[in-house]
Amino acid sequence: MEEHVPNITHGAAGDPRSTTSIVLETGAAATQDFSPIKSICAHLNAFHVYASDPSRCVEANHYCTHLNEGSPLPSPTFSSPYYPAPLCYTNHRLPTDVRQCLIYDTPDKGARLIGIEYMVTPRIFAALPADERRLWHSHVFEVKSGMLIMPQPTLVPRAAWERAETKEMEQVVGLYGKTYHLWQVDRGDVVPMGAPELMMSFTGEEQLKEKAHLLKDRDEKFKNDTGHKREIRKGIVEPEIEADADQVWKKGREGNY
């Protein structure tokens, strides 16, 4: 018997949506409450590296929610190795302790949900067991190199958006992320296959030598200039990175997950 090969729509196995489905979905959207989704307040774009194979990476569009408020500052002039001045603290508080992000392969309609990421502040990270901390990655290089961006909305002036983006990066630079991808779109899977993959971040220029084309393509798509972002973020202070983070790049652990 001849095997049936399904159609592919938006990179996923299956037929395009029918008019009936679209009408039903429109009605549901008008009547149901989507509070968790409506809490999303930031779109971040960067690249994630497979912990099991650091030669592989994939573009990641994060849509993030802040789950709580950061702790009050001990004093107006507070600084520490984890939160060095002159970070701009919102309402005299440390950055949000826990953020959660849905990760899509593109920012377009029909994008595939490929993973999730949780971000925590250093004080939360430091309290985790050592074995758990090895699953987390830093964001310092992503921020300082200009790789991590908030894609600019069409109607917002560039100067105003860059100021807002830089303020966000001052918060994100000290956070630690734990990321799993369920859908390996970079190898052409049309449905999620296999076990979830632990993902990491880039932490140095040498890791990008063969990935420059990815940044170039990303910048063209979003009309972004990574080099310019690197320049305007020179004033963002680099926090100390805990030794247990970024294990994928530690000697002897490459791909050892």
MINUGU-921299 format. One line per 4 residues: their letters; for each residue x, y, z of N, C-alpha, C. Coordinates in steps of 0.05 Angstrom, whole numbers, plus 5000, padded with zeros to 4 digits. Atoms other than C-alpha are relative to their C-alpha. Example, Ala and Ser with C-alpha at 12.3 -4.5 7.8 and 13.67 -1.06 7.14 Angstrom:
AS	5018,4976,5000,5246,4910,5156,5018,5024,5000 | 4984,4976,4999,5273,4979,5143,4985,5022,5014
% end
This chain:
MEEH	5017,4976,5000,5000,5000,5000,5018,5025,5000 | 4983,4976,5002,5028,5068,4980,4996,5017,5025 | 5000,4984,4976,5047,5110,5040,4990,5028,4993 | 5010,4973,5004,5009,5176,5045,5019,5020,5012
VPNI	4983,4979,4990,5054,5237,5051,4983,5024,5005 | 5017,4977,4994,5019,5294,5087,5010,5026,4987 | 4993,4973,5010,5018,5365,5060,5016,5015,5022 | 4985,4984,4981,5063,5416,5093,4989,5029,5000
THGA	5010,4973,4997,5034,5482,5118,5015,5015,5022 | 4983,4985,4980,5078,5535,5153,5021,4982,5012 | 4979,5018,4990,5132,5481,5159,4990,4977,5017 | 5011,5021,4983,5085,5434,5196,4983,4981,4983
AGDP	5016,5019,5015,5052,5370,5171,4971,5006,5003 | 5029,4994,4999,4980,5383,5152,4991,5018,4978 | 5012,4983,5021,4933,5419,5104,4996,5028,5011 | 5007,4973,4992,4919,5494,5104,4973,5000,5015
RSTT	5026,4998,4985,4863,5516,5151,4977,5007,4981 | 5024,4995,5016,4794,5516,5121,4986,5026,5008 | 5015,4976,4993,4747,5576,5119,4984,4995,5025 | 5015,5006,4976,4704,5541,5171,5016,5002,5025
SIVL	4982,4998,4977,4763,5534,5219,5007,5028,5007 | 4993,4972,4995,4782,5606,5210,4977,5015,5013 | 5023,4986,4989,4711,5630,5225,4996,4991,5029 | 5003,5010,4972,4706,5585,5287,5021,5012,5018
ETGA	4978,4990,4984,4774,5609,5312,4996,5030,5006 | 5005,4971,4996,4754,5682,5302,4979,5004,5021 | 5021,4998,4980,4691,5671,5343,5010,4994,5027 | 4988,5008,4974,4730,5636,5398,5017,5022,5011
AATQ	4982,4979,4991,4781,5692,5401,4985,5024,5010 | 5016,4977,4992,4725,5743,5409,4986,4995,5027 | 5015,5006,4976,4693,5707,5468,5016,4988,5023 | 4984,5013,4979,4748,5671,5506,5020,5019,5012
DFSP	4981,4984,4985,4797,5699,5557,5028,4988,4996 | 4972,5010,5004,4871,5693,5537,5019,5016,5018 | 4984,4984,4981,4900,5726,5599,5030,4993,5000 | 4971,5006,5000,4966,5687,5600,5015,5011,4976
IKSI	4987,4990,5024,4981,5707,5528,5000,5030,5000 | 5001,4971,5000,4959,5779,5539,5020,5012,5020 | 4980,4990,4981,5011,5784,5595,5028,5002,4987 | 4975,4998,5014,5067,5779,5543,5007,5030,4996
CAHL	4993,4971,5001,5105,5845,5546,5026,5005,4985 | 4975,4995,5014,5170,5835,5506,5004,4979,4979 | 4991,5018,5022,5194,5805,5440,5030,5003,4998 | 4971,5000,5002,5267,5786,5442,5009,4981,4978
NAFH	4990,5017,5021,5307,5756,5384,5029,4995,5004 | 4972,5008,4998,5372,5718,5388,5003,4972,4988 | 4995,5027,5011,5402,5649,5372,5006,4982,5023 | 4995,5020,4980,5402,5586,5414,5018,4978,4989
VYAS	4982,5022,5007,5456,5532,5413,4991,4974,5013 | 5007,5026,4989,5442,5458,5422,5022,4992,5019 | 4980,5009,4980,5477,5435,5486,5012,4973,4991 | 4990,5026,5009,5483,5365,5455,5018,5002,4976
DPSR	4984,4996,5025,5516,5393,5392,5003,5030,4995 | 4997,4971,5002,5543,5465,5397,5005,5010,4971 | 4997,4991,5027,5555,5466,5322,4973,5007,4987 | 5027,4994,5010,5480,5472,5313,4988,5023,5016
CVEA	5014,4978,4986,5441,5535,5329,4975,5007,4984 | 5025,4993,5013,5373,5563,5312,4990,5027,5010 | 5012,4974,4992,5339,5632,5312,4978,4995,5019 | 5021,5003,4980,5294,5642,5371,4987,5027,5005
NHYC	5017,4976,4994,5238,5693,5378,4986,4995,5026 | 5011,5003,4973,5221,5700,5451,4977,5019,5005 | 5023,4983,4992,5153,5726,5474,4997,4996,5030 | 4995,5003,4971,5162,5739,5548,4980,5014,5018
THLN	5017,4989,4979,5120,5750,5609,5016,5002,5026 | 4987,4997,4974,5144,5777,5676,4981,4989,5021 | 5018,5013,4981,5116,5733,5731,4998,5014,5027 | 5001,4987,4974,5132,5777,5790,5016,5026,4999
EGSP	4985,4975,4998,5165,5841,5814,5026,4995,5014 | 4974,5003,4987,5238,5847,5833,4999,5011,5028 | 4999,4992,4972,5258,5858,5905,5007,5030,5002 | 4993,4971,4996,5262,5930,5933,5031,5003,5004
LPSP	4971,4995,4996,5332,5960,5931,5006,5005,5029 | 4993,4995,4972,5368,5959,5998,5006,5030,5005 | 4995,4971,4997,5388,6032,5985,4999,5012,4972 | 5001,4987,5026,5382,6084,5929,5026,4997,4984
TFSS	4974,5002,5013,5457,6075,5914,5010,4971,4998 | 4993,5028,4999,5456,5999,5917,5015,4990,4975 | 4987,5014,5022,5505,5959,5875,5013,4975,5012 | 4988,5024,4992,5536,5890,5878,5013,4987,4976
PYYP	4989,5013,5024,5577,5843,5834,4979,4990,4981 | 5021,5010,5017,5511,5816,5808,4984,5022,4987 | 5016,4978,5010,5476,5883,5799,5017,5026,5002 | 4983,4977,4997,5531,5935,5787,4986,5026,4990
APLC	5010,4974,5010,5514,6009,5781,5014,5005,4973 | 5024,4983,4996,5493,6046,5739,4975,4988,4987 | 5025,5011,5011,5436,5998,5722,4976,5018,5007 | 5025,4984,4996,5369,6032,5715,4979,4982,5012
YTNH	5020,5017,4987,5323,5999,5766,4973,5013,4999 | 5027,4989,5002,5249,6008,5753,4988,5002,5028 | 5013,4995,4975,5214,6039,5812,5017,4991,5024 | 4981,5007,4978,5276,6027,5856,4998,4971,5008
RLPT	5000,5029,4995,5271,5952,5849,5020,4986,4982 | 4983,5017,5016,5317,5897,5824,4984,4989,4977 | 5015,5011,5023,5299,5864,5757,4980,4978,5009 | 5020,5021,4995,5238,5817,5755,5014,4974,5006
DVRQ	4986,5024,4992,5258,5753,5791,4996,4977,4980 | 5005,5023,5018,5225,5704,5742,4985,5010,4976 | 5013,4995,5025,5207,5712,5669,4996,4974,4986 | 5004,5024,5016,5178,5660,5623,4994,5008,4971
CLIY	5002,4992,5028,5181,5661,5547,4992,4976,4983 | 5007,5019,5022,5147,5624,5490,5019,5006,4977 | 4980,4996,5021,5197,5613,5434,4989,4989,4973 | 5009,5007,5026,5177,5613,5361,5023,5002,4980
DTPD	4979,5000,5020,5218,5601,5298,5001,5026,4984 | 5001,4974,5014,5195,5666,5266,4981,5018,5015 | 5019,4982,4987,5156,5728,5287,4974,5003,4983 | 5022,4997,5020,5105,5716,5231,4975,4984,5008
KGAR	5024,5016,4996,5034,5690,5231,5005,4972,4989 | 4994,5027,5008,5037,5615,5227,5027,4990,5010 | 4974,5009,4989,5103,5612,5266,4996,4975,5017 | 5001,5025,4984,5119,5546,5300,5010,5005,5028
LIGI	4992,4998,4973,5123,5543,5375,5021,4978,5004 | 4978,5020,5000,5191,5509,5383,5012,4996,5028 | 4988,5004,4973,5209,5518,5457,4991,5019,5021 | 5006,4983,4978,5206,5553,5523,5026,5008,5014
EYMV	4977,4992,4984,5255,5593,5565,4991,5014,5025 | 5005,4987,4974,5254,5614,5638,5025,5017,5006 | 4977,4983,4992,5298,5672,5662,4997,5007,5029 | 5001,4993,4971,5316,5685,5734,5023,5019,5007
TPRI	4979,4982,4990,5357,5737,5772,5022,4984,5013 | 4978,5014,4988,5425,5720,5801,4994,4989,5028 | 5005,5010,4973,5398,5713,5872,4984,4975,4999 | 5015,5026,5003,5349,5659,5848,5019,4979,4990
FAAL	4981,5019,5012,5403,5626,5806,5020,4989,5021 | 4980,5008,4980,5453,5625,5864,4989,4980,5020 | 5013,5018,4980,5403,5588,5908,4994,4972,4989 | 5006,5026,5012,5395,5530,5859,5022,4980,5006
PADE	4979,5021,4996,5431,5463,5869,5020,5001,4977 | 4978,4998,5019,5497,5458,5832,4993,4985,4974 | 5007,5015,5024,5471,5404,5784,4979,5015,4983 | 5021,4985,5015,5412,5448,5766,5013,5025,4986
RRLW	4988,4976,5011,5455,5510,5754,5015,4994,4973 | 4986,5008,5025,5493,5472,5699,4982,5000,4976 | 5019,5000,5022,5430,5473,5657,4993,5028,4990 | 5007,4972,5006,5427,5549,5654,5023,5014,4985
HSHV	4980,4984,5015,5462,5600,5610,4998,5030,5007 | 4999,4971,4995,5482,5673,5617,4991,5015,4975 | 5008,4983,5022,5460,5731,5573,5020,5023,4995 | 4981,4978,5001,5521,5776,5581,5010,5005,4971
FEVK	4989,4996,5027,5553,5764,5513,4978,5007,4980 | 5022,4994,5018,5486,5764,5477,4993,5030,5001 | 5007,4971,4997,5471,5834,5505,5023,5017,4990 | 4977,4982,5006,5541,5865,5499,5008,4998,4970
SGML	4993,5003,5028,5553,5838,5428,4980,5012,4981 | 5022,4990,5017,5487,5865,5402,4984,4978,4988 | 5014,5023,5011,5463,5795,5385,4970,5000,5009 | 5027,5001,4989,5402,5799,5430,4986,5027,4995
IMPQ	5014,4975,5007,5352,5850,5404,4970,4998,5007 | 5029,4997,4999,5281,5874,5413,4992,5012,4973 | 5007,4990,5027,5256,5880,5340,4983,5025,5002 | 5013,4974,4999,5234,5951,5327,4973,5000,4986
PTLV	5026,4997,5013,5160,5964,5314,5001,5021,4978 | 4999,4983,5024,5146,5998,5248,4995,5030,5006 | 5009,4973,4996,5114,6061,5276,5015,5015,5022 | 4985,4988,4978,5164,6075,5333,5026,5011,4989
PRAA	4975,4989,5009,5222,6123,5318,5024,4984,5011 | 4977,5016,4992,5290,6088,5320,5013,5009,5026 | 4986,4990,4976,5321,6133,5373,4984,4994,5025 | 5017,5006,4977,5262,6124,5420,5001,4970,5007
WERA	5000,5029,4996,5262,6049,5410,5027,4991,5011 | 4973,5009,4991,5337,6042,5421,5003,5007,5030 | 4999,4994,4971,5330,6078,5488,4985,4980,5017 | 5016,5019,4985,5275,6031,5510,5014,4972,4999
ETKE	4986,5026,5002,5314,5970,5484,5024,4999,5018 | 4976,4999,4983,5377,5991,5520,4993,4997,5029 | 5009,5004,4973,5339,5997,5585,4993,4971,5006 | 5007,5028,4997,5312,5927,5575,5025,4983,5002
MEQV	4975,5015,5000,5382,5901,5560,5015,5003,5027 | 4988,4996,4973,5407,5931,5626,4989,4981,5020 | 5013,5019,4982,5358,5885,5660,5008,4971,4993 | 4996,5028,5010,5369,5822,5617,5029,4992,5004
VGLY	4971,5007,5000,5446,5825,5620,5008,4983,5024 | 4993,5015,4977,5447,5796,5690,4984,4975,5005 | 5018,5023,4996,5394,5743,5681,5012,4974,4990 | 4993,5027,5009,5404,5668,5674,4976,4987,4987
GKTY	5022,5013,5014,5362,5627,5625,5003,4970,4999 | 5002,5029,5004,5340,5555,5622,4981,4995,4977 | 5016,5002,5024,5315,5535,5554,5000,4971,4990 | 5003,5026,5013,5288,5472,5522,4984,5005,4974
HLWQ	5014,5000,5025,5268,5465,5449,4988,4972,4995 | 5014,5025,5005,5217,5412,5430,4998,4994,4970 | 5004,5003,5029,5216,5423,5354,5026,5008,4986 | 4974,4995,5013,5282,5417,5315,4995,5008,4971
VDRG	5007,4990,5027,5262,5460,5256,5024,5002,4982 | 4976,4996,5016,5334,5469,5234,5008,4975,4985 | 4995,5025,5015,5337,5396,5212,4977,4992,4983 | 5022,5005,5018,5271,5400,5175,4977,4984,5011
DVVP	5022,5015,4988,5225,5365,5224,4973,5015,4995 | 5026,4988,5005,5152,5377,5205,4980,4996,5024 | 5014,5001,4974,5127,5357,5275,5022,4997,5021 | 4980,5004,4979,5164,5357,5342,5008,4970,5002
MGAP	4990,5028,5000,5208,5294,5343,5020,4997,5023 | 4980,5008,4980,5246,5260,5400,4996,5016,5026 | 5000,4988,4974,5262,5285,5469,5006,5030,4998 | 4993,4971,5000,5266,5360,5486,5031,5003,5001
ELMM	4971,4994,5001,5335,5390,5473,5007,5024,5018 | 4990,4977,4984,5371,5433,5525,5015,5019,4981 | 4987,4980,5017,5394,5498,5492,5017,5019,5017 | 4982,4981,4987,5449,5547,5510,5002,5025,4983
SFTG	4995,4975,5014,5472,5616,5488,5029,5002,4991 | 4973,4994,5008,5534,5641,5452,5013,5017,5022 | 4987,4985,4978,5586,5668,5501,5026,5014,4990 | 4976,4987,5009,5643,5692,5456,5001,5002,4969
EEQL	4998,4995,5028,5662,5718,5387,5010,4976,4984 | 4988,5023,5015,5702,5656,5368,4979,4979,4993 | 5021,5020,5006,5638,5614,5371,4983,5008,4976 | 5017,4990,5022,5607,5657,5316,5014,5001,4973
KEKA	4984,4998,5025,5662,5650,5263,4986,4989,4976 | 5014,5013,5022,5620,5604,5220,4970,5006,5000 | 5028,4994,4998,5553,5635,5239,4994,5029,4992 | 5004,4972,5007,5562,5706,5213,4977,5005,4981
HLLK	5022,4997,5019,5512,5694,5157,4973,5000,5014 | 5025,5000,4986,5458,5681,5208,4993,5027,5011 | 5004,4973,4990,5467,5749,5240,4993,5019,4977 | 5005,4983,5024,5469,5781,5171,4972,4997,4991
DRDE	5028,5005,5009,5404,5749,5150,4980,5011,5020 | 5018,4990,4980,5371,5766,5216,4998,5031,4999 | 4999,4971,5000,5393,5839,5212,4985,5011,4975 | 5014,4991,5024,5366,5845,5141,4970,4997,5004
KFKN	5029,5005,4995,5299,5816,5162,4988,5021,5018 | 5011,4981,4980,5290,5863,5221,5010,5029,4995 | 4988,4973,5005,5327,5923,5190,5016,5009,5025 | 4985,4997,4975,5375,5917,5249,5030,5003,4993
DTGH	4971,4997,5003,5449,5935,5257,5013,4990,5025 | 4988,5012,4976,5483,5888,5306,5024,5015,5009 | 4976,4984,4993,5548,5928,5304,4993,5025,5014 | 5009,4975,4987,5511,5992,5322,4990,4994,5028
KREI	5010,5008,4973,5476,5956,5380,5024,4995,5019 | 4976,5005,4984,5544,5934,5405,5012,5026,5010 | 4988,4975,4993,5569,6005,5405,4984,5015,5021 | 5017,4985,4981,5510,6036,5442,4997,4986,5026
RKGI	5002,5014,4975,5513,5982,5495,5026,4998,5015 | 4974,5000,4986,5585,5994,5515,4998,5009,5029 | 5003,4989,4972,5560,6031,5577,4985,4980,5018 | 5014,5020,4983,5521,5970,5602,5022,4984,5015
VEPE	4980,5013,4983,5562,5942,5660,4996,4969,4999 | 5001,5029,5001,5579,5868,5655,5001,4988,5028 | 5000,5013,4973,5559,5829,5718,5018,4975,4999 | 4985,5025,4998,5601,5770,5742,4982,4977,4993
IEAD	5015,5023,5008,5579,5704,5713,5007,4977,5018 | 4995,5023,4983,5572,5645,5760,5013,4978,4984 | 4984,5020,5014,5620,5589,5743,4984,4976,4990 | 5016,5023,5008,5566,5536,5738,4984,5004,4975
ADQV	5015,4994,5024,5531,5571,5681,5016,4995,4974 | 4987,5002,5027,5546,5562,5606,5018,4975,4998 | 4983,5024,4999,5572,5491,5616,5006,4989,4973 | 4995,5011,5026,5566,5474,5543,5027,5009,4988
WKKG	4975,4990,5011,5628,5516,5529,5024,4994,5018 | 4978,5006,4982,5669,5491,5588,5016,4976,4989 | 4983,5020,5010,5728,5447,5570,4992,4972,5010 | 5007,5028,4993,5710,5373,5568,4971,4995,5002
REGN	5029,5004,4998,5635,5385,5569,4986,5006,4973 | 5013,4993,5025,5622,5405,5496,4983,4977,4991 | 5019,5020,5010,5560,5367,5476,4995,4977,5020 | 5002,5021,4981,5563,5325,5539,4975,5003,5017
Y	5025,4997,4986,5489,5329,5557,4982,4976,4993
% end
